[in-house]
Amino acid sequence: MRTLPFFPPDLFEADRDALLKSLFEVGTDPEQRFILGRRTAELEQAIKDASGAGDVAACGSGTGGLELAVGALGIGPGDEVIVPAFCCQPVASSVANAGATPVFADVDPWTMVMDPDAIEPLITGRTRAIMPAHLFSIMADMPRIMEIADRHGLPVIEDAAVAQGAVLDGVPAGRWGTLGVFSFFQVKAFGTAGEGGVVLTDDPELARAVRMLRNHGQDGVNRFLHHRIGRNSRFDEVIAAFQLHRLPTFADRLERRARIADYYTERFAPLVERGVKAPPAGRNGRCYYVYSLQVSRRADLRAYLTENGIGSHVYYPTPLPLQPAFSAWAPEGADWPRSRWASESNLAIPIWPHLTDADVERIADTICDFFA
Ligand SMILES: Cc1ncc(COP(=O)(O)O)c(C=O)c1O
C-alpha cells in the first residue's frame, strides 16, 4: 500500500533540474548578487502583472511581509491592530513586535476565518488597522471587512500568505487590503524550496516604506545611508529564479487542487450527520492550499487514517490568545469559543496537485469507510 504523507518529500521533484540550474547560475554569475538582484526584480514584476498591484516588493518570508506592512503603516506602541484569534502566530507577533497591541477577534464557526461581526465591537480610538487572514481553503469576507474598515477610516493588512491565486468577486487575494502579503513557504499555494514572500500595495508611499524597511532602512540608491531602522527581510536570488521557472505552471497546480477539493466536498457532504463538516463548496474566494475538515471524532479519524497509510495534519491546536506568548494581550474574561472549536476540530488531509485520481479516491473512501 502506497503511503500518502501529508508533507510529501517529492513536492518539487518535477522541478529539481531547474532548482539545481538556478543555484548554479546565481552562484557563478559574475555579478555575485545573492539577494535583491535582477531575478528578484523580475519576479516582483511578474507578480505585479499577474495581480494588477501598483507595486510588489519581495521580502524574506510571509512573516517578514506582515512585519513590513505594520512598519510601513507606522504602527507602534499604544496602537491596536485587530487580528484573528484562530490563525498562524505571525498575525499577532508582527503587531506585538512593533510594540503595538494585537486585539483578537473570534472567527466564523464554519469557514474558520475572522468573523466580520466580531470586528466592530473591538474598534477603539487606538485601533490603527485590521488584519484579516485567509485560511485553509477560504478567503476572509473581504467585502464586509473593507466596508467596516472604510467606515472607520482604517487601513487593512490582508494576510493572503496562503491564498495567492485565489479570486473573490473578481478581485485577487492580496489586492483587497491597503497592503497584501503572500508567503512562498514550501506548503503554501506558490510555495518554494525555501523561504520568501511579497508585499503588494497600490500606495507608492507605502511601497517605498516597505522597500526601505526590508533592507535596513536604505533607499536602494545610497548604500549605508539609513533613513529608518528597518530590518533584514530580503529576497534570495536562487529562490527568485526558481519561482520564475514555476510561475507559468502555477495556475495548473491551483486548478488541480481545486478539482480535488470539489471531489472531496461532494464525497464528504453526506457525512455532515456524522459530525464532519467539509468547507463550503464552490470556487469563488477559494484557496485550496490546504483542505481542512471539521471533525468531532478527530483523534479517532486521524488514527484510522494513519493505520491506512494516509497522513493528516492539525493546524493551530491552541488559539492565539490562549498561547502563553500572547497571554498579556488576552483580556480577562474574554473568550473566543469559535476559535477554540476550530482548534479542537480542524483536520487537514492531503491535497497535493501531484496526487493521482486513485490516491484522491482512496483518501475519500477511507474517510467515508471510517464513518460507515
Ligand atoms: C495565514 C498565515 N499568515 C502568515 C504566515 C507566515 O508566512 P511565512 O511562513 O512565510 O513566514 C503563514 C505561514 O505559515 C500563514 O499560514
The ligand as an ORCA input file, in Angstrom:
! r2SCAN-3c Opt
* xyz 0 1
  C      -2.057     32.670      7.495
  C      -0.567     32.801      7.517
  N      -0.003     34.013      7.671
  C       1.332     34.190      7.682
  C       2.188     33.137      7.543
  C       3.674     33.372      7.614
  O       4.332     33.038      6.423
  P       5.874     32.547      6.473
  O       5.878     31.134      6.936
  O       6.312     32.698      5.045
  O       6.595     33.456      7.367
  C       1.666     31.849      7.378
  C       2.565     30.688      7.214
  O       2.669     29.791      7.983
  C       0.242     31.672      7.373
  O      -0.285     30.454      7.251
*
